[in-house]
Amino acid sequence: MIQVLERAEKILSYLAMNRRREVPLSEIADSLGMNRATCANILKALKELGFIEQISYRKGYILGQKIFSLAGTDHDPDRLKALMKPLIDSLCKEVNENVMLTVIRNDKRLHLYNAEASHAIQAKVIYEMGVWQATTAKVIIARYSPEKLNDFLKLVGMPGKDWPEVTTRQELVESLEHIRSQRCFTVINNHFACMAAPIFKNGEAVASIGYYLPDMRLTEESKAKLEKKLIETVRKADLILED
């Protein structure tokens, strides 16, 4: 039994070192000096336990959702980026505006991926900023359950100067409810517009997709088109992430 556990640990470690791609059984077994049949049995058990995943039949293996849940994260950011990149690239090409994939890490909003438009005048995308400053983070937080929001506030605290319109817990709840009531949320500030919508995995908001552009390009007609295309994209994203 101990030997099996040691082999399972080696397999998980090998997948972690190669987490940006799907790793075939033959490579795992040969690299770790295992009999392929033995390796296949261990992979099958790890897959049934949720520690590894196989994207499709006859494809290679990647670390599974349970590994990241045990580590205290909602998902594998590398896998999320890989799955969402084709959608974001396609959306950017269709609307010709900067499109970004955003996640929350502790008290920060981080960009996992950004596809750039071809306009001469661009809105500069900042890689990292406080969650309460970012529309792309607020649309995620707005989908938190009351329990998760309570835990999140214990971690990051109230917005303070990062969201001056919100000064009390009640005002925060009401503002988040307003954001949640809109499938796509838009904020215009300092001549720039940000439009964002959350994406879900198993009913939980795990990231968001959004635009960032100069507000001079946001007419009623362009806003309607951008919203329509963004909503279509996040629906596709939800289907991809659905187990």
N, C-alpha and C positions, 0 to 999 in steps of 0.2 A: 504493500500500500504506500509506504514512504517513497519507494522508487517511482511509483506512478505520479505521486504529488511533485516530486522533483522534476520529472519530465514535463508535467503540465506547467510548472513554473518556468521552465526553460522555453517552452513554446510561447507562453504569454510574453516573456521578456523579448523573445525574438520578434514577435509581432509588434511590440512597443517600439523596438528599434527601427522597424520598417513600416511605421504606421501611416505613411503617406501613400501607400499602395496596397493592393490586394496581393497576398503572398500565397502561392500554390503549395499544396501538400508536399509535392516532390521536393521543393526547395527547403521547406521546413525540416522534413525528415533528413535530407542529405546534409544540410548545414549543421544539424544538431547530432548527426551520427546515429539516427534512430532507424529501426526497421519501419518501412512505410506502412505496413499493416497495423503495427502498434501505434504509430503516429496517427493514423486515420481513426483508430478507436478513441484515442485521447481527444482528438479534435472534435469528434462526434459528441463526446461527453461534455466538453467545454461549450460547444454550441448549444446543447440542450439546456445547460445551466445559464446561458445568456452571457457568458464571459467572452465569447467570440461570435462573429457573424460571418455569413457567406452571402454576399450581395445577390447572387443568382446561382443557379445550378451550374456546376463545373467551374465556377470562378474561384479565386483565391480567398483567403481568410483575412479578417481585420479584427481588431479588438471590439468587443461588444458593449452595448449600453450599460450593462451591469457594472463593468469595470469602472466606468466614469461615475456612475451613481455612488459606488462605494468610496470613490475618491472625493466625493462631495461636489462634483460638477454635473451639469445637466446633459452634457453631450461632449463628443469629441470635436473640437474646433476644426481640426484638419479635415475630418470627414465632412463636417457641415459645409466648409468652404468648397470642397471638391464637388459636393452634390449641388450646391447653389450657384457655382460659377457659370455654368452654361446658361442658366436662367437669367442671371444678372447681365452677362455679356449680350444676350439676345435682347433684353429690355433696353439696355443702353444703346444698342444699334438702332432699335426701332424708334426711340423717342429722342435720341441724341442729347441726353442730359447725364450728368454724373450719377451713377447708381452705386449705392454702398450696402454692404452686408454688415450688420452691427450686432454685437453681443454685449452683455454686462459681465464684468469681472469685479467682484467686490463693490467698490464705490466708483468704478470707472466705466465709461462707455468706450469700447474698443471697436475699431474697424477690422474685420477679418479679410475683407476684400473690397476693392473699389474699381469700377469700370469707368473710364473717363470719356466724356463727350469730345467732339471735335470743334466746338465753338472757340473763337479767339478770346472771348471773355469768359473766364471760368470762376467758379466759387472754389476757394481752396478748402480741401477736406483735411480736417485735423484728425490724426490717428487716435489720440486718446484725450478724453476730457471727462469732467465730473458728470455723473449720471443725471443730476438735476438740471444741468445746462443743456442737455441733448434731447431734442424731440425724438430721435431714433431710440433713445433709452426709455423715455416716458411712455411710449406706446407699448413697450414690453411690460414695464412696471404696472401700467393701468390694467393689465390682464392678470396680475397676481391675485391669488385668493386672499381673503382677509388675514388668514394665518401667515401666509408667506409674506405679505406686506408688513405685518407686524414684526416678523423676524428680520426682514430687510431693513426696516427703520432702526432696529436695534444695532444693526451693523453700520449703516451709513448716516443715520440721523436725519433730521428734517432738512429741507432744502436751504433755508436761510437766504443769503444774498444771491444764490444761484437761481432762485425762483422767487423773486421779491413779491409777486402777487399772492403767494401762499405763505401765511404766517402762523396758521394753526393746523392742528391735525384734521379738524373738520373741513377746513378749506382745501387741504391736500386731498382728502377723500373725494370731495365734490369735484375738484379739478380732474382727478384721475377718472372719475365716473363720466365726466364730459368727454374726455379723450376716448374712453372705452366705447362710448355710444357711436363713435365714428369708425367705420372700417378703415378709413384712410385719414390721417390727421395732418393738417398743414399749419405751419407757423411762419410768419414773415417778420423779420427783425433785421434792422440795420442794412436794408436794401438787399437782403438775401432771403430766400425761401427754402424751407425744409419740409418735405412731405414724406411721411413714413407709415408703414403698416407692419404689424407683427406677423411672424410665422410660427406655427405650432407643431409640436411633436407630442402625440398622445394627449391632446387637449391642453398642453402647457405651452405658453409663449416662451420660446427659447432664443429668439433672435428677431431682428427686424430688417426689412429692406426699405430703403428710402432714396429720395433724390435730394440734391443740394445744388441750388442754381441762383443766379441773380434774379431778383424779383421783376426786373424789367421784361423778362421773357414769360412771366406768369400772367397771361391774359385769361379771361373766362374760358375761352375756347381751349387754350393749351392746358389749363388746369384740369378741365374735364377729361381731356385725352390722357394726361398723365395719371390721374386717379384711376381711370378705367384700366389702363395698361398695368398699373401697379397692383390693383386688386386681382386682375387675371393672373399675374405672376405669383403673388403670395398664395393663391389658391393652388396653383401647380406645385409650389414649394411644400404646402401642407400635405398634398398627396404623396410627394416623394418621401417625406419624413415619416409618414404614417406607417406604423408597424404592420 
